[in-house]
Amino acid sequence: MVKVAGYVEHVSAPGGFNGITESPTFSGKGKTVHIEVTGEPTEGGESPPRPATLTYDRADGAQRDWQGEWRCGP
């Protein structure tokens, strides 16, 4: 799910859980969300956070990036 401009929409990635663990690309109605893992884990554990960039692409060609952390799993 992504929340854009106050509304929530469903996005999905192919491949089930394994399809979202390493730099996944999610797509939905008029949008694509790509997560690019940019570094090593910052903590330990089963699903440690890793530095990442989220890129949001709209169907009209607009694009925006955010830096943060990607954590996939329990």
PDB file of N, CA, C and O in Angstrom:
ATOM      1  N   MET A   1       0.842  -1.169   0.000  1.00  0.00           N
ATOM      2  CA  MET A   1       0.000   0.000   0.000  1.00  0.00           C
ATOM      3  C   MET A   1       0.893   1.241   0.000  1.00  0.00           C
ATOM      4  O   MET A   1       1.938   1.268   0.650  1.00  0.00           O
ATOM      5  N   VAL A   2       0.471   2.253  -0.729  1.00  0.00           N
ATOM      6  CA  VAL A   2       1.133   3.555  -0.703  1.00  0.00           C
ATOM      7  C   VAL A   2       0.082   4.618  -0.451  1.00  0.00           C
ATOM      8  O   VAL A   2      -1.064   4.493  -0.882  1.00  0.00           O
ATOM      9  N   LYS A   3       0.484   5.659   0.249  1.00  0.00           N
ATOM     10  CA  LYS A   3      -0.410   6.778   0.509  1.00  0.00           C
ATOM     11  C   LYS A   3       0.142   7.987  -0.219  1.00  0.00           C
ATOM     12  O   LYS A   3       1.249   8.443   0.067  1.00  0.00           O
ATOM     13  N   VAL A   4      -0.631   8.501  -1.156  1.00  0.00           N
ATOM     14  CA  VAL A   4      -0.212   9.630  -1.972  1.00  0.00           C
ATOM     15  C   VAL A   4      -1.312  10.681  -1.949  1.00  0.00           C
ATOM     16  O   VAL A   4      -2.472  10.390  -2.240  1.00  0.00           O
ATOM     17  N   ALA A   5      -0.935  11.896  -1.600  1.00  0.00           N
ATOM     18  CA  ALA A   5      -1.880  13.021  -1.579  1.00  0.00           C
ATOM     19  C   ALA A   5      -3.146  12.696  -0.787  1.00  0.00           C
ATOM     20  O   ALA A   5      -4.251  13.074  -1.176  1.00  0.00           O
ATOM     21  N   GLY A   6      -2.967  11.985   0.336  1.00  0.00           N
ATOM     22  CA  GLY A   6      -4.088  11.718   1.217  1.00  0.00           C
ATOM     23  C   GLY A   6      -4.925  10.500   0.891  1.00  0.00           C
ATOM     24  O   GLY A   6      -5.889  10.220   1.604  1.00  0.00           O
ATOM     25  N   TYR A   7      -4.595   9.764  -0.157  1.00  0.00           N
ATOM     26  CA  TYR A   7      -5.359   8.555  -0.436  1.00  0.00           C
ATOM     27  C   TYR A   7      -4.416   7.351  -0.523  1.00  0.00           C
ATOM     28  O   TYR A   7      -3.249   7.482  -0.892  1.00  0.00           O
ATOM     29  N   VAL A   8      -4.947   6.190  -0.178  1.00  0.00           N
ATOM     30  CA  VAL A   8      -4.173   4.954  -0.121  1.00  0.00           C
ATOM     31  C   VAL A   8      -4.520   4.088  -1.317  1.00  0.00           C
ATOM     32  O   VAL A   8      -5.690   3.907  -1.653  1.00  0.00           O
ATOM     33  N   GLU A   9      -3.470   3.545  -1.963  1.00  0.00           N
ATOM     34  CA  GLU A   9      -3.692   2.664  -3.111  1.00  0.00           C
ATOM     35  C   GLU A   9      -2.829   1.425  -3.000  1.00  0.00           C
ATOM     36  O   GLU A   9      -1.758   1.442  -2.392  1.00  0.00           O
ATOM     37  N   HIS A  10      -3.310   0.359  -3.592  1.00  0.00           N
ATOM     38  CA  HIS A  10      -2.626  -0.923  -3.600  1.00  0.00           C
ATOM     39  C   HIS A  10      -1.551  -0.932  -4.689  1.00  0.00           C
ATOM     40  O   HIS A  10      -1.790  -0.494  -5.814  1.00  0.00           O
ATOM     41  N   VAL A  11      -0.368  -1.436  -4.341  1.00  0.00           N
ATOM     42  CA  VAL A  11       0.696  -1.703  -5.311  1.00  0.00           C
ATOM     43  C   VAL A  11       1.176  -3.123  -5.055  1.00  0.00           C
ATOM     44  O   VAL A  11       0.998  -3.653  -3.958  1.00  0.00           O
ATOM     45  N   SER A  12       1.779  -3.737  -6.054  1.00  0.00           N
ATOM     46  CA  SER A  12       2.260  -5.099  -5.874  1.00  0.00           C
ATOM     47  C   SER A  12       3.547  -5.312  -6.662  1.00  0.00           C
ATOM     48  O   SER A  12       3.872  -4.557  -7.578  1.00  0.00           O
ATOM     49  N   ALA A  13       4.268  -6.364  -6.279  1.00  0.00           N
ATOM     50  CA  ALA A  13       5.502  -6.744  -6.961  1.00  0.00           C
ATOM     51  C   ALA A  13       5.403  -8.219  -7.314  1.00  0.00           C
ATOM     52  O   ALA A  13       4.850  -8.998  -6.537  1.00  0.00           O
ATOM     53  N   PRO A  14       5.923  -8.619  -8.464  1.00  0.00           N
ATOM     54  CA  PRO A  14       5.877 -10.030  -8.829  1.00  0.00           C
ATOM     55  C   PRO A  14       6.840 -10.854  -7.972  1.00  0.00           C
ATOM     56  O   PRO A  14       7.838 -10.334  -7.473  1.00  0.00           O
ATOM     57  N   GLY A  15       6.536 -12.119  -7.811  1.00  0.00           N
ATOM     58  CA  GLY A  15       7.451 -13.025  -7.127  1.00  0.00           C
ATOM     59  C   GLY A  15       7.153 -13.305  -5.679  1.00  0.00           C
ATOM     60  O   GLY A  15       7.954 -13.957  -5.010  1.00  0.00           O
ATOM     61  N   GLY A  16       6.023 -12.836  -5.161  1.00  0.00           N
ATOM     62  CA  GLY A  16       5.699 -13.097  -3.763  1.00  0.00           C
ATOM     63  C   GLY A  16       6.695 -12.451  -2.828  1.00  0.00           C
ATOM     64  O   GLY A  16       7.312 -11.440  -3.165  1.00  0.00           O
ATOM     65  N   PHE A  17       6.855 -13.042  -1.635  1.00  0.00           N
ATOM     66  CA  PHE A  17       7.756 -12.464  -0.636  1.00  0.00           C
ATOM     67  C   PHE A  17       9.177 -12.346  -1.166  1.00  0.00           C
ATOM     68  O   PHE A  17       9.827 -11.324  -0.946  1.00  0.00           O
ATOM     69  N   ASN A  18       9.675 -13.359  -1.856  1.00  0.00           N
ATOM     70  CA  ASN A  18      11.042 -13.309  -2.379  1.00  0.00           C
ATOM     71  C   ASN A  18      11.227 -12.181  -3.392  1.00  0.00           C
ATOM     72  O   ASN A  18      12.346 -11.709  -3.595  1.00  0.00           O
ATOM     73  N   GLY A  19      10.154 -11.751  -4.020  1.00  0.00           N
ATOM     74  CA  GLY A  19      10.231 -10.666  -4.986  1.00  0.00           C
ATOM     75  C   GLY A  19      10.364  -9.290  -4.366  1.00  0.00           C
ATOM     76  O   GLY A  19      10.595  -8.316  -5.083  1.00  0.00           O
ATOM     77  N   ILE A  20      10.223  -9.183  -3.040  1.00  0.00           N
ATOM     78  CA  ILE A  20      10.303  -7.859  -2.406  1.00  0.00           C
ATOM     79  C   ILE A  20      11.469  -7.719  -1.428  1.00  0.00           C
ATOM     80  O   ILE A  20      11.575  -6.700  -0.745  1.00  0.00           O
ATOM     81  N   THR A  21      12.339  -8.715  -1.349  1.00  0.00           N
ATOM     82  CA  THR A  21      13.410  -8.646  -0.356  1.00  0.00           C
ATOM     83  C   THR A  21      14.612  -7.816  -0.807  1.00  0.00           C
ATOM     84  O   THR A  21      15.250  -7.178   0.031  1.00  0.00           O
ATOM     85  N   GLU A  22      14.940  -7.803  -2.087  1.00  0.00           N
ATOM     86  CA  GLU A  22      16.128  -7.095  -2.586  1.00  0.00           C
ATOM     87  C   GLU A  22      15.743  -6.115  -3.691  1.00  0.00           C
ATOM     88  O   GLU A  22      15.426  -6.537  -4.803  1.00  0.00           O
ATOM     89  N   SER A  23      15.767  -4.838  -3.406  1.00  0.00           N
ATOM     90  CA  SER A  23      15.517  -3.783  -4.402  1.00  0.00           C
ATOM     91  C   SER A  23      14.281  -4.046  -5.273  1.00  0.00           C
ATOM     92  O   SER A  23      14.396  -4.128  -6.496  1.00  0.00           O
ATOM     93  N   PRO A  24      13.108  -4.177  -4.656  1.00  0.00           N
ATOM     94  CA  PRO A  24      11.896  -4.493  -5.409  1.00  0.00           C
ATOM     95  C   PRO A  24      11.328  -3.305  -6.181  1.00  0.00           C
ATOM     96  O   PRO A  24      11.640  -2.149  -5.897  1.00  0.00           O
ATOM     97  N   THR A  25      10.490  -3.621  -7.158  1.00  0.00           N
ATOM     98  CA  THR A  25       9.710  -2.629  -7.882  1.00  0.00           C
ATOM     99  C   THR A  25       8.245  -3.000  -7.737  1.00  0.00           C
ATOM    100  O   THR A  25       7.833  -4.098  -8.110  1.00  0.00           O
ATOM    101  N   PHE A  26       7.459  -2.076  -7.193  1.00  0.00           N
ATOM    102  CA  PHE A  26       6.023  -2.254  -7.005  1.00  0.00           C
ATOM    103  C   PHE A  26       5.298  -1.432  -8.060  1.00  0.00           C
ATOM    104  O   PHE A  26       5.759  -0.354  -8.436  1.00  0.00           O
ATOM    105  N   SER A  27       4.175  -1.932  -8.535  1.00  0.00           N
ATOM    106  CA  SER A  27       3.394  -1.145  -9.492  1.00  0.00           C
ATOM    107  C   SER A  27       1.926  -1.198  -9.125  1.00  0.00           C
ATOM    108  O   SER A  27       1.448  -2.138  -8.490  1.00  0.00           O
ATOM    109  N   GLY A  28       1.228  -0.157  -9.545  1.00  0.00           N
ATOM    110  CA  GLY A  28      -0.196  -0.036  -9.301  1.00  0.00           C
ATOM    111  C   GLY A  28      -0.777   0.914 -10.325  1.00  0.00           C
ATOM    112  O   GLY A  28      -0.106   1.293 -11.285  1.00  0.00           O
ATOM    113  N   LYS A  29      -2.003   1.292 -10.124  1.00  0.00           N
ATOM    114  CA  LYS A  29      -2.706   2.162 -11.057  1.00  0.00           C
ATOM    115  C   LYS A  29      -1.969   3.498 -11.225  1.00  0.00           C
ATOM    116  O   LYS A  29      -1.997   4.349 -10.337  1.00  0.00           O
ATOM    117  N   GLY A  30      -1.309   3.666 -12.378  1.00  0.00           N
ATOM    118  CA  GLY A  30      -0.664   4.939 -12.702  1.00  0.00           C
ATOM    119  C   GLY A  30       0.588   5.266 -11.925  1.00  0.00           C
ATOM    120  O   GLY A  30       0.995   6.426 -11.874  1.00  0.00           O
ATOM    121  N   LYS A  31       1.215   4.263 -11.313  1.00  0.00           N
ATOM    122  CA  LYS A  31       2.406   4.551 -10.519  1.00  0.00           C
ATOM    123  C   LYS A  31       3.322   3.343 -10.456  1.00  0.00           C
ATOM    124  O   LYS A  31       2.888   2.198 -10.582  1.00  0.00           O
ATOM    125  N   THR A  32       4.615   3.631 -10.256  1.00  0.00           N
ATOM    126  CA  THR A  32       5.618   2.611  -9.992  1.00  0.00           C
ATOM    127  C   THR A  32       6.455   3.094  -8.823  1.00  0.00           C
ATOM    128  O   THR A  32       6.851   4.259  -8.775  1.00  0.00           O
ATOM    129  N   VAL A  33       6.724   2.210  -7.889  1.00  0.00           N
ATOM    130  CA  VAL A  33       7.538   2.526  -6.726  1.00  0.00           C
ATOM    131  C   VAL A  33       8.717   1.559  -6.733  1.00  0.00           C
ATOM    132  O   VAL A  33       8.532   0.345  -6.655  1.00  0.00           O
ATOM    133  N   HIS A  34       9.925   2.102  -6.828  1.00  0.00           N
ATOM    134  CA  HIS A  34      11.128   1.265  -6.843  1.00  0.00           C
ATOM    135  C   HIS A  34      11.952   1.540  -5.600  1.00  0.00           C
ATOM    136  O   HIS A  34      12.208   2.694  -5.256  1.00  0.00           O
ATOM    137  N   ILE A  35      12.367   0.474  -4.929  1.00  0.00           N
ATOM    138  CA  ILE A  35      13.246   0.568  -3.771  1.00  0.00           C
ATOM    139  C   ILE A  35      14.625   0.105  -4.213  1.00  0.00           C
ATOM    140  O   ILE A  35      14.779  -1.022  -4.683  1.00  0.00           O
ATOM    141  N   GLU A  36      15.624   0.960  -4.068  1.00  0.00           N
ATOM    142  CA  GLU A  36      16.999   0.594  -4.405  1.00  0.00           C
ATOM    143  C   GLU A  36      17.816   0.575  -3.122  1.00  0.00           C
ATOM    144  O   GLU A  36      18.100   1.621  -2.539  1.00  0.00           O
ATOM    145  N   VAL A  37      18.192  -0.626  -2.685  1.00  0.00           N
ATOM    146  CA  VAL A  37      19.030  -0.762  -1.498  1.00  0.00           C
ATOM    147  C   VAL A  37      20.408  -0.197  -1.843  1.00  0.00           C
ATOM    148  O   VAL A  37      20.998  -0.554  -2.863  1.00  0.00           O
ATOM    149  N   THR A  38      20.915   0.696  -0.973  1.00  0.00           N
ATOM    150  CA  THR A  38      22.154   1.414  -1.293  1.00  0.00           C
ATOM    151  C   THR A  38      23.310   1.101  -0.353  1.00  0.00           C
ATOM    152  O   THR A  38      24.386   1.681  -0.497  1.00  0.00           O
ATOM    153  N   GLY A  39      23.117   0.197   0.606  1.00  0.00           N
ATOM    154  CA  GLY A  39      24.210  -0.094   1.530  1.00  0.00           C
ATOM    155  C   GLY A  39      23.958  -1.333   2.351  1.00  0.00           C
ATOM    156  O   GLY A  39      22.963  -2.036   2.174  1.00  0.00           O
ATOM    157  N   GLU A  40      24.872  -1.579   3.241  1.00  0.00           N
ATOM    158  CA  GLU A  40      24.817  -2.736   4.122  1.00  0.00           C
ATOM    159  C   GLU A  40      23.832  -2.497   5.268  1.00  0.00           C
ATOM    160  O   GLU A  40      23.503  -1.349   5.569  1.00  0.00           O
ATOM    161  N   PRO A  41      23.357  -3.575   5.914  1.00  0.00           N
ATOM    162  CA  PRO A  41      22.438  -3.428   7.053  1.00  0.00           C
ATOM    163  C   PRO A  41      23.032  -2.537   8.137  1.00  0.00           C
ATOM    164  O   PRO A  41      24.241  -2.539   8.372  1.00  0.00           O
ATOM    165  N   THR A  42      22.166  -1.783   8.787  1.00  0.00           N
ATOM    166  CA  THR A  42      22.606  -0.879   9.844  1.00  0.00           C
ATOM    167  C   THR A  42      22.406  -1.472  11.230  1.00  0.00           C
ATOM    168  O   THR A  42      22.830  -0.883  12.224  1.00  0.00           O
ATOM    169  N   GLU A  43      21.758  -2.644  11.305  1.00  0.00           N
ATOM    170  CA  GLU A  43      21.526  -3.358  12.560  1.00  0.00           C
ATOM    171  C   GLU A  43      21.619  -4.844  12.261  1.00  0.00           C
ATOM    172  O   GLU A  43      21.821  -5.239  11.112  1.00  0.00           O
ATOM    173  N   GLY A  44      21.474  -5.668  13.290  1.00  0.00           N
ATOM    174  CA  GLY A  44      21.456  -7.114  13.115  1.00  0.00           C
ATOM    175  C   GLY A  44      20.036  -7.631  13.109  1.00  0.00           C
ATOM    176  O   GLY A  44      19.080  -6.857  13.089  1.00  0.00           O
ATOM    177  N   GLY A  45      19.907  -8.939  13.126  1.00  0.00           N
ATOM    178  CA  GLY A  45      18.591  -9.559  13.210  1.00  0.00           C
ATOM    179  C   GLY A  45      18.154 -10.175  11.899  1.00  0.00           C
ATOM    180  O   GLY A  45      18.878 -10.156  10.904  1.00  0.00           O
ATOM    181  N   GLU A  46      16.949 -10.722  11.925  1.00  0.00           N
ATOM    182  CA  GLU A  46      16.400 -11.423  10.770  1.00  0.00           C
ATOM    183  C   GLU A  46      16.094 -10.500   9.596  1.00  0.00           C
ATOM    184  O   GLU A  46      16.305 -10.877   8.443  1.00  0.00           O
ATOM    185  N   SER A  47      15.605  -9.309   9.871  1.00  0.00           N
ATOM    186  CA  SER A  47      15.254  -8.349   8.818  1.00  0.00           C
ATOM    187  C   SER A  47      15.838  -6.986   9.150  1.00  0.00           C
ATOM    188  O   SER A  47      15.095  -6.058   9.471  1.00  0.00           O
ATOM    189  N   PRO A  48      17.153  -6.849   9.079  1.00  0.00           N
ATOM    190  CA  PRO A  48      17.756  -5.575   9.480  1.00  0.00           C
ATOM    191  C   PRO A  48      17.464  -4.472   8.475  1.00  0.00           C
ATOM    192  O   PRO A  48      17.352  -4.737   7.278  1.00  0.00           O
ATOM    193  N   PRO A  49      17.339  -3.243   8.945  1.00  0.00           N
ATOM    194  CA  PRO A  49      17.137  -2.124   8.028  1.00  0.00           C
ATOM    195  C   PRO A  49      18.407  -1.875   7.219  1.00  0.00           C
ATOM    196  O   PRO A  49      19.525  -2.021   7.714  1.00  0.00           O
ATOM    197  N   ARG A  50      18.198  -1.495   5.959  1.00  0.00           N
ATOM    198  CA  ARG A  50      19.323  -1.153   5.082  1.00  0.00           C
ATOM    199  C   ARG A  50      19.051   0.205   4.459  1.00  0.00           C
ATOM    200  O   ARG A  50      17.900   0.518   4.152  1.00  0.00           O
ATOM    201  N   PRO A  51      20.082   1.018   4.265  1.00  0.00           N
ATOM    202  CA  PRO A  51      19.862   2.294   3.603  1.00  0.00           C
ATOM    203  C   PRO A  51      19.305   2.054   2.201  1.00  0.00           C
ATOM    204  O   PRO A  51      19.706   1.114   1.516  1.00  0.00           O
ATOM    205  N   ALA A  52      18.380   2.913   1.786  1.00  0.00           N
ATOM    206  CA  ALA A  52      17.730   2.719   0.488  1.00  0.00           C
ATOM    207  C   ALA A  52      17.174   4.032  -0.039  1.00  0.00           C
ATOM    208  O   ALA A  52      16.990   4.998   0.702  1.00  0.00           O
ATOM    209  N   THR A  53      16.914   4.036  -1.336  1.00  0.00           N
ATOM    210  CA  THR A  53      16.248   5.150  -1.996  1.00  0.00           C
ATOM    211  C   THR A  53      14.930   4.640  -2.555  1.00  0.00           C
ATOM    212  O   THR A  53      14.893   3.614  -3.234  1.00  0.00           O
ATOM    213  N   LEU A  54      13.849   5.355  -2.270  1.00  0.00           N
ATOM    214  CA  LEU A  54      12.541   5.052  -2.843  1.00  0.00           C
ATOM    215  C   LEU A  54      12.316   6.032  -3.985  1.00  0.00           C
ATOM    216  O   LEU A  54      12.407   7.245  -3.797  1.00  0.00           O
ATOM    217  N   THR A  55      12.024   5.505  -5.164  1.00  0.00           N
ATOM    218  CA  THR A  55      11.711   6.345  -6.319  1.00  0.00           C
ATOM    219  C   THR A  55      10.263   6.106  -6.703  1.00  0.00           C
ATOM    220  O   THR A  55       9.849   4.971  -6.937  1.00  0.00           O
ATOM    221  N   TYR A  56       9.497   7.190  -6.764  1.00  0.00           N
ATOM    222  CA  TYR A  56       8.075   7.145  -7.103  1.00  0.00           C
ATOM    223  C   TYR A  56       7.911   7.744  -8.493  1.00  0.00           C
ATOM    224  O   TYR A  56       8.224   8.914  -8.710  1.00  0.00           O
ATOM    225  N   ASP A  57       7.422   6.943  -9.432  1.00  0.00           N
ATOM    226  CA  ASP A  57       7.176   7.395 -10.805  1.00  0.00           C
ATOM    227  C   ASP A  57       5.680   7.413 -11.076  1.00  0.00           C
ATOM    228  O   ASP A  57       4.987   6.425 -10.834  1.00  0.00           O
ATOM    229  N   ARG A  58       5.183   8.542 -11.579  1.00  0.00           N
ATOM    230  CA  ARG A  58       3.780   8.632 -11.979  1.00  0.00           C
ATOM    231  C   ARG A  58       3.656   8.396 -13.476  1.00  0.00           C
ATOM    232  O   ARG A  58       4.624   8.543 -14.222  1.00  0.00           O
ATOM    233  N   ALA A  59       2.464   8.030 -13.903  1.00  0.00           N
ATOM    234  CA  ALA A  59       2.202   7.760 -15.318  1.00  0.00           C
ATOM    235  C   ALA A  59       2.431   8.985 -16.195  1.00  0.00           C
ATOM    236  O   ALA A  59       2.723   8.846 -17.383  1.00  0.00           O
ATOM    237  N   ASP A  60       2.302  10.189 -15.624  1.00  0.00           N
ATOM    238  CA  ASP A  60       2.508  11.407 -16.420  1.00  0.00           C
ATOM    239  C   ASP A  60       3.978  11.795 -16.552  1.00  0.00           C
ATOM    240  O   ASP A  60       4.291  12.836 -17.129  1.00  0.00           O
ATOM    241  N   GLY A  61       4.889  10.963 -16.021  1.00  0.00           N
ATOM    242  CA  GLY A  61       6.317  11.215 -16.137  1.00  0.00           C
ATOM    243  C   GLY A  61       6.951  11.886 -14.939  1.00  0.00           C
ATOM    244  O   GLY A  61       8.177  11.975 -14.867  1.00  0.00           O
ATOM    245  N   ALA A  62       6.153  12.363 -13.995  1.00  0.00           N
ATOM    246  CA  ALA A  62       6.710  12.983 -12.798  1.00  0.00           C
ATOM    247  C   ALA A  62       7.412  11.921 -11.957  1.00  0.00           C
ATOM    248  O   ALA A  62       6.988  10.767 -11.909  1.00  0.00           O
ATOM    249  N   GLN A  63       8.494  12.332 -11.295  1.00  0.00           N
ATOM    250  CA  GLN A  63       9.274  11.403 -10.488  1.00  0.00           C
ATOM    251  C   GLN A  63       9.771  12.115  -9.241  1.00  0.00           C
ATOM    252  O   GLN A  63      10.071  13.309  -9.270  1.00  0.00           O
ATOM    253  N   ARG A  64       9.855  11.371  -8.145  1.00  0.00           N
ATOM    254  CA  ARG A  64      10.367  11.930  -6.898  1.00  0.00           C
ATOM    255  C   ARG A  64      11.117  10.839  -6.152  1.00  0.00           C
ATOM    256  O   ARG A  64      10.721   9.674  -6.188  1.00  0.00           O
ATOM    257  N   ASP A  65      12.207  11.214  -5.469  1.00  0.00           N
ATOM    258  CA  ASP A  65      13.032  10.276  -4.705  1.00  0.00           C
ATOM    259  C   ASP A  65      13.051  10.651  -3.233  1.00  0.00           C
ATOM    260  O   ASP A  65      12.990  11.828  -2.876  1.00  0.00           O
ATOM    261  N   TRP A  66      13.136   9.634  -2.383  1.00  0.00           N
ATOM    262  CA  TRP A  66      13.313   9.818  -0.945  1.00  0.00           C
ATOM    263  C   TRP A  66      14.397   8.874  -0.465  1.00  0.00           C
ATOM    264  O   TRP A  66      14.488   7.736  -0.927  1.00  0.00           O
ATOM    265  N   GLN A  67      15.216   9.342   0.458  1.00  0.00           N
ATOM    266  CA  GLN A  67      16.229   8.515   1.102  1.00  0.00           C
ATOM    267  C   GLN A  67      15.648   8.012   2.418  1.00  0.00           C
ATOM    268  O   GLN A  67      14.907   8.729   3.089  1.00  0.00           O
ATOM    269  N   GLY A  68      15.986   6.775   2.786  1.00  0.00           N
ATOM    270  CA  GLY A  68      15.511   6.224   4.032  1.00  0.00           C
ATOM    271  C   GLY A  68      16.086   4.857   4.260  1.00  0.00           C
ATOM    272  O   GLY A  68      17.222   4.583   3.872  1.00  0.00           O
ATOM    273  N   GLU A  69      15.305   3.979   4.896  1.00  0.00           N
ATOM    274  CA  GLU A  69      15.724   2.620   5.171  1.00  0.00           C
ATOM    275  C   GLU A  69      14.686   1.646   4.637  1.00  0.00           C
ATOM    276  O   GLU A  69      13.489   1.928   4.662  1.00  0.00           O
ATOM    277  N   TRP A  70      15.146   0.506   4.158  1.00  0.00           N
ATOM    278  CA  TRP A  70      14.265  -0.562   3.682  1.00  0.00           C
ATOM    279  C   TRP A  70      14.403  -1.720   4.650  1.00  0.00           C
ATOM    280  O   TRP A  70      15.505  -2.188   4.936  1.00  0.00           O
ATOM    281  N   ARG A  71      13.264  -2.170   5.147  1.00  0.00           N
ATOM    282  CA  ARG A  71      13.215  -3.346   6.014  1.00  0.00           C
ATOM    283  C   ARG A  71      12.097  -4.228   5.492  1.00  0.00           C
ATOM    284  O   ARG A  71      10.946  -3.801   5.409  1.00  0.00           O
ATOM    285  N   CYS A  72      12.432  -5.437   5.147  1.00  0.00           N
ATOM    286  CA  CYS A  72      11.454  -6.348   4.579  1.00  0.00           C
ATOM    287  C   CYS A  72      11.413  -7.611   5.422  1.00  0.00           C
ATOM    288  O   CYS A  72      12.403  -8.337   5.501  1.00  0.00           O
ATOM    289  N   GLY A  73      10.296  -7.873   6.041  1.00  0.00           N
ATOM    290  CA  GLY A  73      10.156  -9.090   6.835  1.00  0.00           C
ATOM    291  C   GLY A  73       9.536  -8.820   8.171  1.00  0.00           C
ATOM    292  O   GLY A  73       8.998  -7.740   8.420  1.00  0.00           O
ATOM    293  N   PRO A  74       9.613  -9.812   9.034  1.00  0.00           N
ATOM    294  CA  PRO A  74       8.953  -9.707  10.352  1.00  0.00           C
ATOM    295  C   PRO A  74       9.586  -8.677  11.250  1.00  0.00           C
ATOM    296  O   PRO A  74       9.137  -8.482  12.379  1.00  0.00           O
TER     297      PRO A  74
END
